[in-house]
Each structure stands twice: as C-alpha cells, then as structure tokens.
C-alpha cells in the first residue's frame, strides 16, 4: 500500500465474517485503517490488538505478508 486510499480499498475488500455484527465489523475495519494510517505516516500504533477475527490480522499485513503492527502488541496469537 502506498497511501490510505489503497489501504481503504484493501480493508474494504474483506467480507464480514459470519456471526460478527455490522457494528463490530465496522469497528474492526476502522482500527485496521488506523493501523495503516500509522504505518504509512511512520507513527507509532498505540493500541493493544485483541481480536479473534482472522480477517483483521489479514487486513494489517502487507501484500508480502508482513505485519504492519509489531506483533508484541497482539494480545492474541494470530497463528492459532
């Protein structure tokens, strides 16, 4: 991703998981976009990540598969 518009399209390309309501899904996407904004603008992402939705963890990876947020900020192991 080179800019927030590309990140926005990328994040919005994921379908809402079954069982996750619209409000929660929108919150997940907002946090992913915030992570991208921090990454693209070289700012620290100051949030703990604690989501059980695998789509979120996919949203915060580069196309090469590298996380854009330090993995030590995860409260949950996304490998599970």
N, C-alpha and C positions, 0 to 999 in steps of 0.2 A: 504494500500500500504506500502510495506517495502522498496522499492527502486525506483529509477527513471525509470528503465526498466519496472516495473509493472505499474507505472503511465502512461508511454508512451503507453503501450498496452491498458490501460483503456481509455485514452483520444482518442486514435485512433479507439476505438470500437463504437464511436458515429457517426451516419450518418450525412452528411452535410444537414442542413435544406434547404428546397425548398426556392428559392429566395435569398440565400446567395451565392455569387460567390466564386470560389475556393481560390482566394487571401485572401478574408476576412475570410473564414473558416480556412485557414492555420494560419492566424494571431490570431484567437481565440484559436486555439489549442496550438500555441506557448506560449501565455500568460497563459493558463491553465497549461502547463508543467512547466513554470517558477514558478507559484504558488506552484505546487507540489515540485519543487526543493527547494524552500524556506522553505516549511513546513517540508520536510524530513531532511533538514540540519539545522533546527531551526534558520533560518534567517528571518528577517522582510521582508514582501512583501510590497514594497514601491510604489504601483500603485493604482490609483483610478479605480474602476471597473464600467464600464458604457456600458454594452452590453444588447441588447434586445433579444438576442438569449438564449432561456431557456436551451439549451444543455450546454452552457458554465457554467451555475450555477450548473448543474448536474455534470459536469466534476470536479468542485472544491469542491466536498463533499466526505467525507469518505464513505466506503461501509455502515456504520451505519447512514449516512445522515447528519453528522456534517460538517459544512463548515470549510475548511482549511485556509480560509482568514477571518479576523474579518469582521463581517457584517457592521461595521461602515465605511468600505472602499467602500461600494456599493453606487453608485450614482443613482441607480435604485432599486426599491423594487422587488426582485425576486419572491415574493409571488403573484405578480399581474399576 
